[in-house]
């Protein structure tokens, strides 16, 4: 597997800029999981099969915020129709498999689902906005399953 260091550096810089502690990025079979703490620099790992390593803090910590990013170029839609309520709103608790948004790619609409339980902290794009790969869509807090 070739690791694009420029791509990793861009992701790490964006994490620092947004104050994000953890980022899980997937594109095809490639998976990058980055964790940033106050005491050490971001620790990138690139792994296609293994789940991320878990560390047990000595004191309870605030839930880590993660960014859900666009997987490809397309048009972001927050709801199933212009007059329908959005799939999720800030503060909503989302279950794994629950629809977060619709991504229109080449006139094909795909419902994009949550890969893990989480709480929506911030919606970073507007309805109808064009997005490209890695465009941050949601800031979320992962929840214990």
C-alpha positions, 0 to 999 in steps of 0.5 A: 500500500502506498501512503500519500504523505501529502494527503496525510499531512493535509488531513492532519493539518485540517484536524488541527485547524478544526480542533478534531481529536479523531478522524476516520477516513475511507476511500475504496479499500483504503482506510486511514484512522488518525487520532490527535491528543494534546500531549502527542502529535497526530498518530496516523495509521493506515490499515484496511482490515484491522479495527482501530486500536483502543486506549483506555484513559486514566480519567474520563474524557469528553467524547472524541469528535470525528468528522464524517466526510464525503466519499466522492464528488456529488451533490449533498442533500439533507432530506429526501425531498425539498419539502421534507424534514432533514434526515438529521439535525444538530443534537440528534442521536444517530444509530448505525445504519441510519440515513444521514444524507443523500449523495447525488452522483451522475443523476443517481441518488444514494442514501448514505448511512451512519457507520457507527452510533453517534451524536450530530454536533455540527452540520458543515455543509448546506442542502444542495451544496456540491461536495468532493471527496474528503469534504467535511459534512458532519462533526459527530461524537461517537457513542458506545454501541 
